[in-house]
């Protein structure tokens, strides 16, 4: 099995919903942060290798998966797009960087801040992803995070040719995904999940 879809979108851009939707459309498992046993701090050997700048065994890391969305995979969209040249790159986005930050600040960022404690010992996977994302260890700043969001999306748009890229907003639901994949739109609502109000 090989990856058919590489999710380049950041957390809090509908990736949990995409996990369910793509699994249904493609008939296979979709890799997401939540599928990693030690998430979000202990990501395992393969992802630790990637974060250290080494090239992990992607085939082993994605064994049994047909698509990958969310962190950590979306932080390695460039490497994965080269490793899987036939895969569609799906960039999930929010309405604005500010909207994205507000959602992240109410959900994943409080979790990440726990690892900043001096006596923290449960792993640093999530904070290392944030450092890679913002290119600084001083990532916990609204302006820094919003600039990183804009930069990340711009880099994906610039690097991936249009024929291979689907930019998708969670508000669009099934149609753009189904049209790009050439499959019928399911006769059921899009699986919205992991909403902000359900955190905490």
N, CA, C and O of each residue as an XYZ file, in Angstrom:
800
protein
N       0.848     -1.196      0.000
C       0.000      0.000      0.000
C       0.883      1.244      0.000
O       1.910      1.290      0.677
N       0.473      2.245     -0.761
C       1.233      3.486     -0.831
C       0.307      4.665     -0.557
O      -0.907      4.562     -0.732
N       0.873      5.767     -0.133
C       0.048      6.935      0.163
C      -0.540      7.512     -1.122
O       0.180      7.771     -2.087
N      -1.843      7.707     -1.121
C      -2.518      8.337     -2.253
C      -2.743      9.823     -2.008
O      -2.852     10.608     -2.951
N      -2.812     10.202     -0.735
C      -3.025     11.606     -0.394
C      -2.068     12.019      0.712
O      -1.942     11.336      1.729
N      -1.399     13.141      0.504
C      -0.526     13.739      1.511
C      -1.193     15.018      1.986
O      -1.331     15.972      1.220
N      -1.601     15.040      3.227
C      -2.207     16.240      3.788
C      -1.127     17.224      4.198
O      -0.304     16.923      5.063
N      -1.124     18.396      3.582
C      -0.135     19.423      3.917
C      -0.700     20.460      4.872
O       0.011     21.376      5.286
N      -1.967     20.326      5.225
C      -2.604     21.302      6.094
C      -2.206     21.153      7.549
O      -1.881     20.060      8.013
N      -2.235     22.258      8.253
C      -1.851     22.286      9.663
C      -2.963     21.744     10.552
O      -4.112     21.648     10.123
N      -2.624     21.389     11.791
C      -3.677     21.040     12.751
C      -4.673     22.195     12.874
O      -4.315     23.353     12.657
N      -5.892     21.883     13.214
C      -6.984     22.858     13.364
C      -7.426     23.442     12.023
O      -7.895     24.578     11.949
N      -7.267     22.640     10.960
C      -7.794     23.027      9.644
C      -8.743     21.953      9.123
O      -8.918     21.805      7.913
N      -9.349     21.210     10.032
C     -10.279     20.162      9.626
C      -9.635     18.814      9.424
O     -10.214     17.947      8.768
N      -8.440     18.613      9.976
C      -7.720     17.365      9.716
C      -8.373     16.141     10.357
O      -8.308     15.045      9.799
N      -8.996     16.312     11.513
C      -9.677     15.169     12.131
C     -10.870     14.745     11.282
O     -11.126     13.553     11.111
N     -11.591     15.717     10.756
C     -12.709     15.408      9.863
C     -12.204     14.768      8.574
O     -12.821     13.834      8.061
N     -11.086     15.264      8.051
C     -10.493     14.679      6.849
C     -10.088     13.231      7.071
O     -10.210     12.405      6.167
N      -9.609     12.920      8.262
C      -9.214     11.550      8.565
C     -10.382     10.597      8.352
O     -10.228      9.539      7.743
N     -11.534     10.974      8.851
C     -12.728     10.144      8.696
C     -13.198     10.138      7.244
O     -13.501      9.084      6.685
N     -13.256     11.329      6.638
C     -13.776     11.448      5.276
C     -12.917     10.693      4.261
O     -13.446      9.969      3.418
N     -11.608     10.859      4.340
C     -10.725     10.183      3.391
C     -10.731      8.681      3.603
O     -10.654      7.912      2.645
N     -10.821      8.264      4.851
C     -10.918      6.834      5.124
C     -12.145      6.238      4.466
O     -12.101      5.126      3.939
N     -13.228      6.973      4.499
C     -14.472      6.509      3.884
C     -14.365      6.495      2.360
O     -14.779      5.531      1.716
N     -13.818      7.549      1.791
C     -13.730      7.648      0.335
C     -12.720      6.681     -0.270
O     -12.949      6.129     -1.346
N     -11.610      6.480      0.418
C     -10.525      5.658     -0.120
C     -10.570      4.216      0.356
O      -9.895      3.349     -0.199
N     -11.368      3.965      1.384
C     -11.482      2.595      1.884
C     -10.224      2.092      2.562
O      -9.863      0.924      2.418
N      -9.554      2.963      3.299
C      -8.329      2.557      3.984
C      -8.062      3.424      5.191
O      -8.827      4.342      5.490
N      -6.977      3.134      5.884
C      -6.613      3.876      7.088
C      -5.909      5.183      6.728
O      -5.168      5.264      5.749
N      -6.164      6.199      7.546
C      -5.567      7.518      7.335
C      -4.726      7.884      8.558
O      -5.212      7.861      9.689
N      -3.476      8.216      8.317
C      -2.567      8.578      9.404
C      -2.878      9.985      9.896
O      -3.090     10.900      9.101
N      -2.904     10.146     11.221
C      -3.219     11.416     11.885
C      -2.463     11.393     13.198
O      -2.108     10.320     13.685
N      -2.211     12.546     13.775
C      -1.527     12.587     15.069
C      -2.164     11.616     16.063
O      -1.463     10.958     16.831
N      -3.480     11.532     16.043
C      -4.190     10.689     17.008
C      -3.949      9.204     16.799
O      -4.270      8.404     17.678
N      -3.388      8.812     15.648
C      -3.122      7.391     15.408
C      -1.770      6.957     15.972
O      -1.454      5.768     15.967
N      -0.974      7.903     16.456
C       0.333      7.589     17.035
C       0.141      7.253     18.514
O      -0.377      8.082     19.262
N       0.542      6.066     18.950
C       0.272      5.642     20.332
C       0.722      6.633     21.400
O       0.006      6.835     22.380
N       1.884      7.254     21.241
C       2.397      8.147     22.278
C       2.091      9.612     22.058
O       2.681     10.470     22.715
N       1.182      9.917     21.146
C       0.919     11.325     20.811
C       0.417     12.087     22.034
O      -0.168     11.489     22.937
N       0.643     13.413     22.073
C       1.352     14.216     21.065
C       2.818     14.468     21.401
O       3.500     15.195     20.679
N       3.309     13.878     22.489
C       4.675     14.197     22.925
C       5.696     13.131     22.543
O       6.828     13.463     22.189
N       5.320     11.873     22.608
C       6.226     10.786     22.253
C       5.787     10.232     20.903
O       4.868      9.416     20.831
N       6.435     10.670     19.846
C       5.991     10.351     18.491
C       6.615      9.092     17.922
O       6.229      8.653     16.839
N       7.565      8.505     18.621
C       8.174      7.272     18.150
C       9.441      7.504     17.345
O       9.758      8.628     16.954
N      10.159      6.410     17.108
C      11.483      6.477     16.491
C      11.480      7.128     15.114
O      12.319      7.983     14.833
N      10.549      6.735     14.257
C      10.536      7.253     12.893
C      10.367      8.755     12.826
O      11.105      9.437     12.115
N       9.395      9.274     13.564
C       9.167     10.721     13.551
C      10.272     11.466     14.282
O      10.609     12.591     13.913
N      10.832     10.858     15.303
C      11.972     11.488     15.978
C      13.151     11.620     15.016
O      13.873     12.617     15.040
N      13.340     10.608     14.172
C      14.393     10.685     13.153
C      14.140     11.857     12.210
O      15.047     12.634     11.909
N      12.909     11.973     11.754
C      12.562     13.050     10.826
C      12.786     14.417     11.461
O      13.323     15.322     10.821
N      12.378     14.566     12.713
C      12.549     15.842     13.406
C      14.017     16.166     13.645
O      14.390     17.332     13.771
N      14.846     15.130     13.708
C      16.283     15.330     13.903
C      16.997     15.631     12.587
O      18.202     15.883     12.577
N      16.256     15.606     11.479
C      16.851     15.917     10.189
C      17.266     14.714      9.381
O      17.836     14.863      8.300
N      16.992     13.518      9.884
C      17.310     12.298      9.150
C      16.113     11.884      8.293
O      15.010     12.405      8.461
N      16.337     10.948      7.381
C      15.256     10.450      6.537
C      14.792      9.107      7.093
O      15.538      8.129      7.038
N      13.589      9.045      7.620
C      13.096      7.779      8.156
C      12.667      6.846      7.027
O      12.641      7.239      5.861
N      12.340      5.640      7.376
C      11.787      4.690      6.414
C      10.307      5.023      6.263
O       9.470      4.551      7.032
N       9.997      5.845      5.261
C       8.612      6.285      5.101
C       7.667      5.114      4.895
O       6.558      5.110      5.427
N       8.095      4.121      4.127
C       7.224      2.972      3.868
C       6.865      2.251      5.162
O       5.732      1.805      5.342
N       7.814      2.146      6.036
C       7.551      1.505      7.321
C       6.663      2.389      8.191
O       5.766      1.897      8.875
N       6.914      3.677      8.161
C       6.160      4.612      8.990
C       4.690      4.654      8.579
O       3.804      4.809      9.420
N       4.440      4.514      7.273
C       3.065      4.583      6.768
C       2.527      3.220      6.340
O       1.581      3.134      5.557
N       3.127      2.181      6.849
C       2.665      0.832      6.516
C       1.196      0.664      6.916
O       0.833      0.866      8.075
N       0.373      0.300      5.962
C      -1.046      0.093      6.243
C      -1.907      1.324      6.073
O      -3.122      1.256      6.259
N      -1.299      2.459      5.721
C      -2.058      3.703      5.556
C      -2.168      4.077      4.082
O      -1.255      3.837      3.291
N      -3.300      4.667      3.734
C      -3.542      5.069      2.352
C      -3.447      6.582      2.171
O      -3.362      7.083      1.050
N      -3.463      7.300      3.294
C      -3.352      8.760      3.275
C      -2.784      9.214      4.611
O      -2.798      8.469      5.591
N      -2.282     10.446      4.641
C      -1.737     11.009      5.883
C      -2.125     12.477      5.961
O      -1.926     13.232      5.010
N      -2.678     12.875      7.097
C      -3.041     14.275      7.318
C      -2.568     14.688      8.709
O      -2.170     13.848      9.516
N      -2.616     15.979      8.974
C      -2.287     16.527     10.294
C      -0.785     16.407     10.579
O      -0.040     15.794      9.815
N      -0.364     17.003     11.689
C       0.991     16.766     12.165
C       1.100     15.343     12.688
O       0.098     14.790     13.142
N       2.256     14.739     12.643
C       3.524     15.266     12.133
C       3.675     15.220     10.611
O       4.545     15.893     10.058
N       2.835     14.431      9.927
C       3.036     14.241      8.485
C       3.045     15.553      7.710
O       3.870     15.736      6.815
N       2.133     16.473      8.045
C       2.033     17.695      7.243
C       3.237     18.615      7.400
O       3.436     19.512      6.580
N       4.043     18.409      8.437
C       5.269     19.194      8.559
C       6.363     18.672      7.629
O       7.402     19.308      7.455
N       6.116     17.513      7.038
C       7.093     16.913      6.124
C       6.469     16.727      4.742
O       6.789     15.779      4.025
N       5.577     17.646      4.381
C       4.876     17.547      3.098
C       5.841     17.558      1.917
O       5.613     16.879      0.916
N       6.916     18.328      2.039
C       7.861     18.414      0.922
C       8.566     17.076      0.712
O       8.655     16.577     -0.410
N       9.063     16.506      1.805
C       9.747     15.218      1.722
C       8.796     14.115      1.249
O       9.167     13.261      0.444
N       7.574     14.152      1.760
C       6.606     13.117      1.387
C       6.156     13.264     -0.064
O       5.913     12.265     -0.741
N       6.044     14.491     -0.542
C       5.634     14.686     -1.936
C       6.702     14.165     -2.896
O       6.393     13.775     -4.022
N       7.951     14.161     -2.450
C       9.027     13.594     -3.260
C       9.063     12.077     -3.133
O       9.338     11.375     -4.107
N       8.787     11.575     -1.944
C       8.805     10.127     -1.722
C       7.625      9.438     -2.396
O       7.718      8.275     -2.791
N       6.511     10.165     -2.524
C       5.300      9.613     -3.139
C       4.864     10.549     -4.275
O       3.905     11.305     -4.121
N       5.561     10.498     -5.402
C       5.336     11.476     -6.478
C       3.964     11.400     -7.137
O       3.557     12.343     -7.816
N       3.253     10.310     -6.952
C       1.927     10.182     -7.562
C       0.806     10.586     -6.613
O      -0.362     10.572     -6.999
N       1.141     10.941     -5.392
C       0.119     11.278     -4.400
C      -0.404     12.695     -4.606
O       0.338     13.599     -4.989
N      -1.690     12.867     -4.346
C      -2.297     14.193     -4.329
C      -1.874     14.903     -3.047
O      -1.837     14.287     -1.982
N      -1.560     16.180     -3.140
C      -1.247     16.978     -1.954
C      -2.483     17.813     -1.623
O      -2.940     18.616     -2.436
N      -3.008     17.614     -0.434
C      -4.234     18.290     -0.001
C      -3.883     19.315      1.071
O      -3.485     18.963      2.181
N      -4.035     20.573      0.724
C      -3.733     21.663      1.656
C      -5.038     22.157      2.273
O      -5.800     22.876      1.627
N      -5.290     21.777      3.506
C      -6.484     22.247      4.210
C      -6.160     23.570      4.896
O      -5.097     23.722      5.499
N      -7.081     24.522      4.799
C      -6.819     25.877      5.295
C      -8.007     26.396      6.101
O      -9.111     25.856      6.033
N      -7.753     27.455      6.864
C      -8.810     28.206      7.542
C      -9.061     29.506      6.785
O      -8.345     29.824      5.836
N     -10.075     30.254      7.204
C     -10.409     31.513      6.533
C      -9.263     32.521      6.602
O      -9.054     33.302      5.674
N      -8.526     32.494      7.710
C      -7.426     33.440      7.891
C      -6.458     32.891      8.922
O      -6.772     31.950      9.651
N      -5.274     33.491      8.973
C      -4.290     33.098      9.983
C      -4.820     33.374     11.380
O      -4.566     32.608     12.310
N      -5.561     34.475     11.529
C      -6.117     34.814     12.835
C      -7.131     33.795     13.310
O      -7.136     33.420     14.482
N      -7.989     33.342     12.408
C      -8.974     32.318     12.752
C      -8.281     31.025     13.150
O      -8.666     30.363     14.115
N      -7.248     30.678     12.385
C      -6.499     29.463     12.721
C      -5.867     29.586     14.105
O      -5.966     28.665     14.916
N      -5.217     30.721     14.382
C      -4.547     30.883     15.675
C      -5.546     30.805     16.822
O      -5.259     30.171     17.837
N      -6.700     31.427     16.687
C      -7.703     31.383     17.748
C      -8.110     29.952     18.059
O      -8.277     29.588     19.223
N      -8.269     29.142     17.019
C      -8.630     27.742     17.224
C      -7.491     26.975     17.885
O      -7.709     26.204     18.820
N      -6.264     27.196     17.389
C      -5.109     26.505     17.965
C      -4.878     26.915     19.409
O      -4.533     26.081     20.246
N      -5.067     28.195     19.707
C      -4.824     28.701     21.059
C      -5.833     28.156     22.064
O      -5.570     28.143     23.267
N      -6.965     27.717     21.582
C      -7.986     27.162     22.470
C      -7.905     25.644     22.583
O      -8.647     25.039     23.357
N      -7.005     25.023     21.814
C      -6.980     23.557     21.762
C      -5.565     22.986     21.916
O      -5.187     22.552     23.005
N      -4.795     22.986     20.846
C      -3.505     22.292     20.886
C      -2.405     23.070     21.603
O      -1.509     22.464     22.190
N      -2.457     24.401     21.566
C      -1.371     25.167     22.183
C      -1.317     25.019     23.699
O      -0.217     24.907     24.240
N      -2.441     25.012     24.416
C      -2.359     24.758     25.861
C      -1.725     23.406     26.181
O      -1.028     23.266     27.186
N      -1.968     22.420     25.333
C      -1.349     21.106     25.527
C       0.157     21.217     25.332
O       0.931     20.685     26.127
N       0.570     21.906     24.275
C       1.999     22.056     23.996
C       2.711     22.819     25.101
O       3.861     22.516     25.421
N       2.046     23.797     25.682
C       2.680     24.610     26.731
C       3.026     23.789     27.965
O       3.919     24.164     28.724
N       2.348     22.701     28.169
C       2.665     21.844     29.319
C       4.093     21.331     29.239
O       4.748     21.139     30.264
N       4.576     21.107     28.019
C       5.919     20.560     27.839
C       7.011     21.593     28.047
O       8.193     21.256     28.001
N       6.637     22.847     28.274
C       7.634     23.885     28.531
C       8.085     23.901     29.981
O       9.053     24.581     30.322
N       7.399     23.164     30.834
C       7.768     23.115     32.249
C       9.158     22.505     32.411
O       9.478     21.531     31.729
N       9.993     23.051     33.298
C      11.367     22.555     33.475
C      11.445     21.076     33.834
O      12.404     20.397     33.468
N      10.439     20.576     34.550
C      10.495     19.183     34.987
C       9.735     18.245     34.055
O       9.448     17.107     34.427
N       9.409     18.704     32.858
C       8.651     17.874     31.920
C       9.509     16.716     31.428
O      10.672     16.911     31.075
N       8.944     15.510     31.403
C       9.748     14.339     31.030
C       9.009     13.377     30.103
O       9.457     12.246     29.915
N       7.897     13.798     29.525
C       7.091     12.885     28.715
C       7.363     12.985     27.214
O       6.596     12.451     26.413
N       8.428     13.652     26.829
C       8.733     13.791     25.411
C       8.426     15.189     24.913
O       7.662     15.932     25.530
N       9.036     15.540     23.781
C       8.881     16.900     23.265
C       8.413     16.920     21.812
O       8.655     17.888     21.091
N       7.746     15.854     21.388
C       7.333     15.784     19.992
C       6.534     16.982     19.521
O       6.847     17.568     18.484
N       5.507     17.352     20.269
C       4.648     18.457     19.850
C       5.392     19.784     19.849
O       5.226     20.585     18.929
N       6.205     20.027     20.862
C       6.942     21.289     20.898
C       8.022     21.330     19.807
O       8.313     22.398     19.269
N       8.612     20.188     19.484
C       9.585     20.164     18.392
C       8.909     20.453     17.051
O       9.499     21.095     16.181
N       7.693     19.987     16.889
C       6.943     20.310     15.675
C       6.667     21.807     15.594
O       6.774     22.406     14.524
N       6.314     22.406     16.719
C       6.064     23.847     16.745
C       7.340     24.637     16.470
O       7.297     25.678     15.815
N       8.466     24.150     16.965
C       9.743     24.813     16.697
C      10.095     24.725     15.214
O      10.584     25.689     14.625
N       9.845     23.569     14.621
C      10.103     23.410     13.185
C       9.155     24.294     12.377
O       9.559     24.916     11.394
N       7.915     24.343     12.792
C       6.886     25.125     12.111
C       7.214     26.616     12.116
O       7.092     27.283     11.089
N       7.628     27.136     13.263
C       7.901     28.575     13.398
C       9.359     28.937     13.167
O       9.692     30.114     13.034
N      10.233     27.936     13.117
C      11.673     28.141     12.963
C      12.262     28.906     14.146
O      13.197     29.690     13.986
N      11.706     28.670     15.331
C      12.232     29.285     16.549
C      11.769     28.500     17.764
O      10.701     27.887     17.754
N      12.581     28.525     18.806
C      12.162     27.917     20.067
C      11.191     28.825     20.821
O      10.514     28.382     21.750
N      11.127     30.083     20.422
C      10.206     31.042     21.047
C       8.907     31.101     20.229
O       8.524     32.151     19.714
N       8.253     29.959     20.127
C       7.100     29.845     19.235
C       5.793     30.369     19.831
O       4.844     30.635     19.094
N       5.735     30.518     21.149
C       4.458     30.827     21.793
C       4.143     32.324     21.745
O       4.153     33.016     22.763
N       3.866     32.792     20.543
C       3.577     34.205     20.306
C       2.576     34.284     19.152
O       2.825     33.701     18.097
N       1.461     34.981     19.318
C       0.436     35.011     18.267
C       0.960     35.457     16.907
O       0.642     34.844     15.888
N       1.756     36.516     16.886
C       2.258     37.024     15.609
C       3.187     36.019     14.940
O       3.136     35.830     13.725
N       4.037     35.374     15.738
C       4.960     34.375     15.205
C       4.203     33.203     14.606
O       4.532     32.740     13.514
N       3.200     32.728     15.307
C       2.430     31.577     14.842
C       1.610     31.911     13.604
O       1.518     31.098     12.684
N       1.020     33.086     13.573
C       0.218     33.460     12.409
C       1.089     33.675     11.177
O       0.691     33.332     10.064
N       2.266     34.238     11.373
C       3.192     34.402     10.251
C       3.643     33.042      9.731
O       3.791     32.852      8.523
N       3.858     32.100     10.640
C       4.265     30.754     10.241
C       3.154     30.061      9.460
O       3.422     29.341      8.498
N       1.921     30.276      9.869
C       0.770     29.717      9.150
C       0.757     30.219      7.706
O       0.633     29.430      6.769
N       0.884     31.518      7.537
C       0.874     32.102      6.194
C       2.054     31.593      5.368
O       1.902     31.266      4.191
N       3.219     31.530      5.988
C       4.423     31.082      5.280
C       4.295     29.621      4.848
O       4.628     29.268      3.716
N       3.813     28.786      5.751
C       3.642     27.360      5.454
C       2.746     27.173      4.233
O       3.111     26.467      3.293
N       1.583     27.801      4.248
C       0.640     27.634      3.147
C       1.203     28.178      1.837
O       1.013     27.581      0.778
N       1.894     29.310      1.914
C       2.482     29.901      0.707
C       3.541     28.982      0.108
O       3.635     28.861     -1.114
N       4.331     28.341      0.947
C       5.377     27.446      0.457
C       4.778     26.226     -0.235
O       5.296     25.768     -1.253
N       3.687     25.702      0.320
C       3.029     24.561     -0.323
C       2.493     24.976     -1.692
O       2.701     24.276     -2.683
N       1.809     26.104     -1.743
C       1.229     26.580     -3.008
C       2.302     26.813     -4.073
O       2.087     26.555     -5.257
N       3.447     27.299     -3.633
C       4.518     27.604     -4.582
C       5.214     26.340     -5.076
O       5.618     26.269     -6.237
N       5.358     25.352     -4.212
C       6.163     24.178     -4.550
C       5.396     23.090     -5.300
O       5.972     22.380     -6.126
N       4.111     22.958     -5.019
C       3.339     21.866     -5.607
C       2.606     22.363     -6.849
O       1.876     23.351     -6.771
N       2.782     21.707     -7.989
C       2.101     22.157     -9.211
C       0.583     22.046     -9.079
O       0.086     21.165     -8.378
N      -0.150     22.925     -9.742
C      -1.613     22.964     -9.597
C      -2.306     21.635     -9.869
O      -3.293     21.307     -9.211
N      -1.796     20.861    -10.841
C      -2.466     19.605    -11.178
C      -2.404     18.590    -10.033
O      -3.157     17.616    -10.002
N      -1.499     18.839     -9.105
C      -1.284     17.885     -8.019
C      -1.784     18.412     -6.677
O      -1.750     17.688     -5.682
N      -2.239     19.641     -6.637
C      -2.599     20.292     -5.380
C      -4.099     20.540     -5.291
O      -4.709     21.052     -6.230
N      -4.685     20.177     -4.166
C      -6.063     20.535     -3.850
C      -6.046     21.386     -2.591
O      -5.683     20.909     -1.515
N      -6.438     22.639     -2.726
C      -6.583     23.495     -1.549
C      -8.041     23.430     -1.112
O      -8.951     23.649     -1.911
N      -8.246     23.134      0.139
C      -9.594     22.816      0.631
C      -9.850     23.491      1.965
O      -9.011     23.463      2.865
N     -11.019     24.095      2.078
C     -11.459     24.667      3.346
C     -12.507     23.745      3.941
O     -13.322     23.164      3.224
N     -12.476     23.619      5.253
C     -13.403     22.709      5.920
C     -14.858     23.044      5.623
O     -15.716     22.163      5.673
N     -15.144     24.298      5.314
C     -16.527     24.687      5.028
C     -17.021     24.119      3.699
O     -18.223     24.138      3.432
N     -16.114     23.615      2.863
C     -16.499     23.112      1.544
C     -17.012     21.683      1.568
O     -17.710     21.260      0.646
N     -16.677     20.935      2.611
C     -17.197     19.580      2.728
C     -16.738     18.634      1.629
O     -15.597     18.692      1.169
N     -17.652     17.763      1.219
C     -17.332     16.697      0.271
C     -16.956     17.135     -1.150
O     -15.969     16.629     -1.684
N     -17.705     18.061     -1.793
C     -17.593     18.237     -3.251
C     -16.186     18.393     -3.823
O     -15.848     17.660     -4.753
N     -15.338     19.309     -3.322
C     -14.022     19.446     -3.960
C     -13.175     18.174     -3.868
O     -12.459     17.827     -4.808
N     -13.263     17.494     -2.744
C     -12.473     16.273     -2.565
C     -12.956     15.193     -3.519
O     -12.156     14.557     -4.205
N     -14.258     14.989     -3.561
C     -14.817     13.945     -4.420
C     -14.566     14.241     -5.891
O     -14.261     13.337     -6.669
N     -14.695     15.503     -6.270
C     -14.453     15.894     -7.659
C     -13.004     15.608     -8.052
O     -12.743     15.102     -9.144
N     -12.076     15.928     -7.174
C     -10.659     15.705     -7.465
C     -10.323     14.223     -7.524
O      -9.520     13.797     -8.353
N     -10.933     13.441     -6.648
C     -10.671     12.001     -6.621
C     -11.475     11.242     -7.668
O     -11.198     10.073     -7.939
N     -12.467     11.900     -8.256
C     -13.298     11.235     -9.252
C     -14.233     10.205     -8.663
O     -14.485      9.163     -9.267
N     -14.751     10.500     -7.479
C     -15.669      9.566     -6.817
C     -16.977     10.293     -6.505
O     -16.993     11.520     -6.399
N     -18.078      9.542     -6.357
C     -19.364     10.181     -6.052
C     -19.358     10.818     -4.661
O     -18.652     10.367     -3.759
N     -20.148     11.859     -4.509
C     -20.332     12.483     -3.201
C     -21.205     11.566     -2.352
O     -22.308     11.218     -2.772
N     -20.744     11.168     -1.174
C     -21.539     10.280     -0.323
C     -22.904     10.879      0.020
O     -23.054     12.093      0.156
N     -23.869     10.016      0.153
C     -25.225     10.446      0.487
C     -25.379     10.552      2.000
O     -26.270      9.944      2.594
N     -24.503     11.329      2.604
C     -24.535     11.552      4.043
C     -23.734     12.810      4.355
O     -22.888     13.216      3.558
N     -23.988     13.426      5.496
C     -23.280     14.664      5.832
C     -21.775     14.452      5.967
O     -21.315     13.365      6.315
N     -21.029     15.501      5.687
C     -19.584     15.450      5.897
C     -19.322     15.250      7.394
O     -20.004     15.850      8.224
N     -18.348     14.417      7.740
C     -18.124     14.060      9.154
C     -17.392     15.120      9.970
O     -16.215     14.953     10.291
N     -18.072     16.197     10.303
C     -17.450     17.225     11.138
C     -17.148     16.657     12.523
O     -18.015     16.051     13.152
N     -15.937     16.851     12.988
C     -15.559     16.336     14.303
C     -14.436     17.182     14.885
O     -13.869     18.029     14.194
N     -14.113     16.953     16.159
C     -13.003     17.626     16.831
C     -13.178     19.141     16.878
O     -12.207     19.888     16.760
N     -14.413     19.586     17.048
C     -14.672     21.020     17.118
C     -14.067     21.621     18.384
O     -13.850     20.937     19.385
N     -13.805     22.917     18.304
C     -13.155     23.612     19.415
C     -13.931     23.465     20.722
O     -13.336     23.273     21.782
N     -15.251     23.554     20.647
C     -16.053     23.514     21.872
C     -16.031     22.155     22.557
O     -16.467     22.024     23.701
N     -15.519     21.136     21.853
C     -15.453     19.806     22.456
C     -14.136     19.546     23.174
O     -13.945     18.479     23.758
N     -13.223     20.521     23.132
C     -11.940     20.386     23.824
C     -12.074     20.829     25.274
O     -13.006     21.544     25.644
N     -11.123     20.388     26.078
C     -11.063     20.854     27.460
C     -11.851     19.993     28.408
O     -11.888     20.270     29.607
